[in-house]
Amino acid sequence: MNPHVVFKGGQFDTLMAMLSAGAGVTLLPEIAHSRYRRGDVGLLEFAPTPPTRTVGIVRAKRKFLTPAAAAFIGVLRSLAAQRLNRDDK
């Protein structure tokens, strides 16, 4: 699939206005569904596997890492490992 992209936007209100005008399609996170459920725009669920997003941790090299930041990074790593183990099954 090679979509012809002529506009990219990050503001949901702008994207929804374009959709209402019949200009294309967009992807919305699930959390936005209730706010943008309207009669002039249809929402479709992905099935069975939704799209994914890769995220990372960014921090300055050679800078002091507070205990709270180190703990937060530990939690993120643990959650990522759990997710990977769950997805591999």
CYANA upper distance limits for C-alpha pairs under 8 A (distance plus 0.5 A):
  9 GLY  CA     14 THR  CA      7.92
  9 GLY  CA     15 LEU  CA      7.15
 10 GLY  CA     15 LEU  CA      8.16
 11 GLN  CA     15 LEU  CA      6.88
 12 PHE  CA     16 MET  CA      6.45
 12 PHE  CA     28 LEU  CA      8.50
 13 ASP  CA     17 ALA  CA      6.66
 14 THR  CA     18 MET  CA      6.82
 15 LEU  CA     19 LEU  CA      6.74
 15 LEU  CA     26 THR  CA      7.65
 16 MET  CA     20 SER  CA      6.59
 16 MET  CA     36 TYR  CA      8.00
 16 MET  CA     41 VAL  CA      8.39
 17 ALA  CA     21 ALA  CA      6.83
 18 MET  CA     22 GLY  CA      6.92
 18 MET  CA     23 ALA  CA      5.67
 18 MET  CA     24 GLY  CA      7.78
 19 LEU  CA     23 ALA  CA      5.68
 19 LEU  CA     24 GLY  CA      6.49
 19 LEU  CA     25 VAL  CA      6.94
 19 LEU  CA     26 THR  CA      8.43
 19 LEU  CA     41 VAL  CA      7.25
 20 SER  CA     40 ASP  CA      6.47
 20 SER  CA     41 VAL  CA      6.60
 28 LEU  CA     32 ALA  CA      6.82
 28 LEU  CA     33 HIS  CA      7.56
 29 PRO  CA     33 HIS  CA      7.61
 32 ALA  CA     36 TYR  CA      6.75
 33 HIS  CA     37 ARG  CA      6.32
 33 HIS  CA     43 LEU  CA      8.16
 37 ARG  CA     41 VAL  CA      7.65
 37 ARG  CA     42 GLY  CA      8.08
 37 ARG  CA     43 LEU  CA      7.64
 38 ARG  CA     42 GLY  CA      7.92
 46 PHE  CA     50 PRO  CA      5.76
 46 PHE  CA     51 PRO  CA      8.30
 57 ILE  CA     73 ILE  CA      8.20
 65 LEU  CA     69 ALA  CA      6.60
 65 LEU  CA     70 ALA  CA      6.72
 66 THR  CA     70 ALA  CA      6.68
 67 PRO  CA     71 ALA  CA      6.56
 68 ALA  CA     72 PHE  CA      6.63
 69 ALA  CA     73 ILE  CA      6.68
 70 ALA  CA     74 GLY  CA      6.67
 71 ALA  CA     75 VAL  CA      6.75
 72 PHE  CA     76 LEU  CA      6.76
 73 ILE  CA     77 ARG  CA      6.64
 74 GLY  CA     78 SER  CA      6.63
 75 VAL  CA     79 LEU  CA      6.62
 76 LEU  CA     80 ALA  CA      6.58
 77 ARG  CA     81 ALA  CA      6.63
 78 SER  CA     82 GLN  CA      6.71
 79 LEU  CA     83 ARG  CA      6.62
 80 ALA  CA     84 LEU  CA      6.63
 81 ALA  CA     85 ASN  CA      6.65
 82 GLN  CA     86 ARG  CA      6.61
 83 ARG  CA     87 ASP  CA      6.54
 84 LEU  CA     88 ASP  CA      6.65
 85 ASN  CA     89 LYS  CA      7.27
